[in-house]
């Protein structure tokens, strides 16, 4: 009977050590990430802008899909994320491993102006803010 008790205690201690170790690894790995957030402004979407804006001329989820912003490695050879998906107001937030990246418009037919490509640095446990402005060229 004592043998089973000792075996149970050893199993319980082993499980506790494994649980603590895996939790601490999870916490440590989370610290290797930072947050990239900002706002994507796309426009104009109509030839004549009005004040207040015509609702048909405001960006939608489809607008953001038509003007995808991708995240590349610093040397721009590998695409890390195919498109940043903002909310309905154009705001975005995502986690990335710490490092240097390039944000770039993922379209080859773009002739307008933007502040892309741009290099960004993501640091462990910190938030990097990068607003993106895309001029569609519609006049």
Secondary structure, 3 states (H helix, E strand, C coil): CHHHHHHHHHHHHHHHHHHHHHHHHHHHHHHCEEEEEEEEEEECCCCCCCCCCCHHHCCCHHHHHHCCEEEEECCCCCEEECCCCCCCCCEEEEEEECEEEEEEECCCCCCCCECCCEEEEECCCCEEECCEEEECCCC
